[in-house]
Amino acid sequence: TTTAPQISPDFCGAVVVFWDISEHRQTKILEDALVKEQEISRFRAQFTSLVSHEFRNPLSAILTAAELLDRYGDVATEVQKKTYLQRIKSSVGRMNQLMEDLLLLGQAETGKLEFDPVPLELEQFCRDLIEELSQTGEGFNQITLTSFGDCTNAVMDTRLLHYILANLLSNAIKYSPANEKIEFNLTCDHQQQVAIFQIQDQGIGISEQDQNQVFQLFYRGNNVKKIQGTGLGLAIVKRCVERHQGEISLSSKLGVGTTFTVQLPLFPRRIVHC
């Protein structure tokens, strides 16, 4: 039984206040929509600028090399012809990489990034990747792979893993002095059911301020402005790692080098995005 509240003899009335929050809520919704629209507009502007710039340069290089071959091919030396063809090949490679970046980014941003894990031998996968990258002639022979634990039994998405590791290894080469060694460590911990990929360079490093933002789209560190790049790679890497149910972290010091650590489950759960 609930006891009725005692009312004071001096009680003579009550004041009830009603606050209509519908207008306030509507204003908040409109403000949020405006901010979102501004972010989308900024993204579109950055995207358009990026695509036009990054495609224009390799296309110009291809056109110039093709014109030189067409005009002077009959008198050019074999060395000169090889140089022109290499320029064309390199430019096509840059365009192909950009297309792959944009495809993965589009899939990730719309929640349609495919995830198809298959059995694979991780150490051999890493060695094959290094061999594949070495064909580009960009210093991938500087990479030293060291494996710890039994890495013969894992289940991963080869496309996502290839992108993650290829990008991190390419960056390690790009931002390191010529002929500087790159340490690539692979650890398979079956007790924790994880594979740990660690890529360490002795390059220019990343400032503490930039470390908090390097995984954002279009962001590039203050000390890499003169080095070719799009600001897409690490952002896409992070999305690929997350799609693989993993984690990525980094430690770096300016002028000393950078270490990226990627931790992925050896046997991830298959998740379907609707």
C-alpha positions as MATLAB code, in Angstrom:
seq = 'TTTAPQISPDFCGAVVVFWDISEHRQTKILEDALVKEQEISRFRAQFTSLVSHEFRNPLSAILTAAELLDRYGDVATEVQKKTYLQRIKSSVGRMNQLMEDLLLLGQAETGKLEFDPVPLELEQFCRDLIEELSQTGEGFNQITLTSFGDCTNAVMDTRLLHYILANLLSNAIKYSPANEKIEFNLTCDHQQQVAIFQIQDQGIGISEQDQNQVFQLFYRGNNVKKIQGTGLGLAIVKRCVERHQGEISLSSKLGVGTTFTVQLPLFPRRIVHC';
ca = [
       0.000    0.000    0.000;
       1.364    3.433   -0.938;
       0.873    6.231    1.562;
      -0.646    9.365    0.088;
       1.659   12.393    0.214;
       0.954   14.867    2.979;
      -0.127   18.240    1.640;
       0.814   21.328    3.597;
      -2.050   23.544    4.741;
      -0.255   26.402    3.027;
      -0.363   24.617   -0.338;
      -2.583   26.553   -2.674;
      -1.661   25.478   -6.190;
       0.968   24.231   -8.631;
       2.855   25.500  -11.628;
       3.320   23.173  -14.600;
       5.855   24.187  -17.243;
       5.704   22.732  -20.755;
       8.711   23.184  -23.061;
       8.187   22.538  -26.718;
      11.540   21.151  -27.906;
      10.381   20.353  -31.425;
      11.752   23.645  -32.783;
      15.065   23.185  -30.966;
      15.336   19.615  -32.222;
      14.539   20.651  -35.775;
      17.201   23.355  -35.625;
      19.750   20.805  -34.396;
      18.834   18.405  -37.213;
      19.236   21.175  -39.792;
      22.601   22.209  -38.325;
      23.853   18.610  -38.431;
      22.637   18.236  -42.012;
      24.428   21.452  -42.982;
      27.705   20.249  -41.432;
      27.348   16.925  -43.230;
      26.676   18.682  -46.526;
      29.760   20.854  -46.039;
      31.863   17.747  -45.368;
      30.518   16.105  -48.521;
      31.225   19.243  -50.574;
      34.766   19.402  -49.187;
      35.293   15.740  -49.991;
      34.035   16.208  -53.549;
      36.331   19.166  -54.101;
      39.355   17.292  -52.753;
      38.427   14.193  -54.731;
      38.018   16.115  -57.997;
      41.309   17.941  -57.492;
      43.106   14.699  -56.657;
      41.781   12.733  -59.625;
      42.406   15.508  -62.152;
      45.951   16.059  -60.866;
      46.968   12.441  -60.388;
      45.673   11.344  -63.794;
      46.961   14.369  -65.687;
      50.619   13.803  -64.768;
      50.961   10.162  -65.870;
      48.870   10.791  -68.977;
      51.188   13.643  -69.936;
      54.214   11.391  -69.377;
      52.691    8.655  -71.541;
      51.826   11.103  -74.323;
      55.309   12.657  -74.303;
      57.088    9.281  -74.357;
      54.806    7.992  -77.131;
      55.415   11.098  -79.239;
      59.195   10.769  -78.808;
      59.058    7.124  -79.874;
      56.875    7.990  -82.850;
      59.061   10.881  -83.963;
      62.547    9.568  -83.220;
      62.015    5.832  -82.904;
      63.956    5.066  -86.068;
      67.049    6.953  -84.887;
      66.828    6.519  -81.115;
      69.238    4.129  -79.428;
      68.023    0.993  -77.686;
      68.757    2.626  -74.329;
      66.616    5.637  -75.226;
      63.764    3.423  -76.437;
      63.924    1.423  -73.220;
      63.805    4.633  -71.198;
      60.703    5.878  -73.030;
      58.959    2.522  -72.632;
      59.836    2.453  -68.941;
      58.248    5.883  -68.506;
      55.080    4.610  -70.142;
      55.068    1.472  -68.002;
      55.651    3.448  -64.807;
      52.886    5.932  -65.626;
      50.419    3.166  -66.429;
      51.325    1.557  -63.101;
      50.574    4.798  -61.243;
      47.200    5.119  -62.955;
      46.357    1.493  -62.264;
      47.225    1.928  -58.580;
      45.075    5.031  -58.340;
      42.155    3.182  -59.912;
      42.571    0.364  -57.383;
      42.687    2.919  -54.551;
      39.508    4.621  -55.728;
      37.712    1.293  -56.202;
      38.550    0.090  -52.689;
      37.711    3.494  -51.213;
      34.319    3.555  -52.919;
      33.504    0.063  -51.687;
      34.628    0.873  -48.141;
      32.695    4.149  -47.954;
      29.469    2.468  -49.094;
      29.865   -0.582  -46.853;
      30.418   -2.880  -49.826;
      34.064   -3.799  -49.337;
      34.157   -7.515  -50.105;
      35.608   -9.892  -47.531;
      36.443  -13.368  -48.818;
      38.918  -15.168  -46.509;
      40.631  -18.291  -47.852;
      43.296  -20.647  -46.436;
      46.856  -19.533  -47.139;
      50.425  -19.924  -45.995;
      51.327  -16.498  -44.651;
      55.104  -16.612  -44.858;
      55.034  -17.739  -48.479;
      52.397  -15.091  -49.235;
      54.713  -12.399  -47.850;
      57.722  -13.717  -49.781;
      55.714  -13.819  -53.011;
      54.538  -10.263  -52.385;
      58.089   -9.002  -51.914;
      59.157  -10.800  -55.094;
      56.226   -9.287  -56.985;
      57.005   -5.787  -55.748;
      60.697   -6.195  -56.575;
      59.743   -6.432  -60.257;
      58.891   -2.733  -60.155;
      62.547   -1.905  -59.527;
      61.763    0.517  -56.710;
      64.094   -0.838  -54.030;
      62.045   -3.714  -52.677;
      65.221   -5.800  -52.562;
      65.974   -3.805  -49.395;
      63.288   -5.723  -47.465;
      64.307   -8.394  -44.968;
      61.512  -10.791  -43.973;
      61.715  -12.639  -40.656;
      59.033  -15.114  -39.573;
      58.213  -16.292  -36.053;
      55.901  -19.174  -35.179;
      53.963  -21.528  -37.427;
      52.515  -19.427  -40.254;
      51.493  -22.306  -42.507;
      47.871  -22.312  -41.386;
      45.798  -19.126  -41.655;
      42.595  -17.888  -43.274;
      42.627  -14.383  -44.726;
      41.336  -12.261  -47.586;
      44.248  -12.189  -50.024;
      43.100   -9.025  -51.810;
      42.819   -6.975  -48.613;
      46.027   -8.410  -47.174;
      47.893   -7.704  -50.404;
      46.760   -4.070  -50.379;
      47.620   -3.568  -46.699;
      51.142   -4.970  -46.916;
      51.974   -3.612  -50.388;
      51.034   -0.100  -49.326;
      52.996   -0.201  -46.071;
      56.072   -1.683  -47.773;
      55.867    0.870  -50.595;
      55.680    3.695  -48.070;
      58.659    2.309  -46.153;
      60.717    2.394  -49.362;
      59.384    5.779  -50.487;
      60.123    7.590  -47.249;
      63.521    6.003  -46.537;
      66.984    6.899  -47.859;
      68.196    4.866  -50.838;
      69.497    1.389  -49.981;
      68.287    1.626  -46.357;
      67.110   -1.745  -45.052;
      63.447   -2.363  -44.271;
      62.603   -4.880  -41.544;
      59.469   -6.945  -42.187;
      58.557   -9.198  -39.261;
      55.751  -11.751  -39.317;
      54.600  -13.395  -36.077;
      51.912  -16.083  -35.913;
      50.579  -16.572  -32.396;
      48.187  -19.519  -32.377;
      47.545  -19.173  -28.666;
      46.127  -15.681  -29.219;
      44.871  -16.656  -32.695;
      46.483  -13.614  -34.330;
      49.038  -12.784  -36.993;
      51.177   -9.718  -36.398;
      52.814   -7.916  -39.328;
      55.440   -5.341  -38.414;
      57.145   -3.130  -40.993;
      59.979   -0.953  -39.729;
      61.936    1.611  -41.711;
      64.708    4.065  -40.945;
      63.198    6.913  -42.904;
      62.094   10.476  -42.310;
      59.591    9.583  -39.598;
      56.180   11.033  -38.715;
      55.657   13.856  -36.226;
      53.453   13.309  -33.160;
      50.942   15.787  -34.544;
      50.704   13.952  -37.866;
      50.495   10.514  -36.252;
      46.962   11.300  -35.058;
      45.804   12.161  -38.571;
      47.698    9.977  -41.059;
      44.737    7.588  -41.389;
      42.405   10.383  -42.488;
      41.470   10.709  -46.151;
      43.673   13.094  -48.172;
      45.882   13.877  -45.176;
      49.633   14.076  -45.745;
      52.309   14.882  -43.201;
      54.038   18.248  -43.164;
      57.412   16.673  -44.009;
      56.284   14.793  -47.143;
      54.894   17.618  -49.283;
      57.675   17.237  -51.855;
      57.226   13.466  -52.125;
      54.620   12.152  -54.532;
      51.469   10.829  -52.865;
      47.678   11.093  -52.756;
      46.779   10.884  -49.069;
      44.557    7.878  -49.799;
      46.790    4.895  -49.069;
      46.835    4.754  -45.256;
      43.159    5.691  -45.038;
      42.305    2.730  -47.263;
      44.734    0.474  -45.385;
      42.918    1.233  -42.126;
      39.556    0.392  -43.688;
      40.952   -2.883  -45.068;
      42.368   -3.790  -41.653;
      39.056   -3.047  -39.945;
      37.141   -5.062  -42.562;
      39.513   -7.909  -41.704;
      38.518   -7.466  -38.027;
      42.024   -6.318  -37.140;
      43.915   -3.340  -35.747;
      46.693   -1.080  -37.007;
      49.026    1.149  -35.002;
      52.259    3.026  -35.510;
      55.226    4.364  -33.608;
      57.540    6.931  -35.142;
      60.181    9.526  -34.474;
      61.230   12.272  -36.855;
      64.549   11.534  -38.521;
      64.722    8.048  -36.997;
      62.019    5.994  -38.687;
      58.557    4.488  -38.439;
      57.115    1.126  -37.444;
      53.633    0.080  -38.522;
      52.054   -2.869  -36.724;
      49.048   -4.702  -38.160;
      47.311   -7.357  -36.093;
      44.825   -9.635  -37.852;
      42.931  -12.688  -36.602;
      44.347  -15.925  -38.033;
      40.805  -17.234  -38.487;
      38.429  -14.251  -38.872;
      34.678  -14.550  -38.726;
      32.961  -14.233  -42.080;
      30.811  -11.108  -41.990;
      28.449  -10.183  -44.800;
      27.625   -6.510  -45.403;
      24.076   -5.966  -46.581;
];
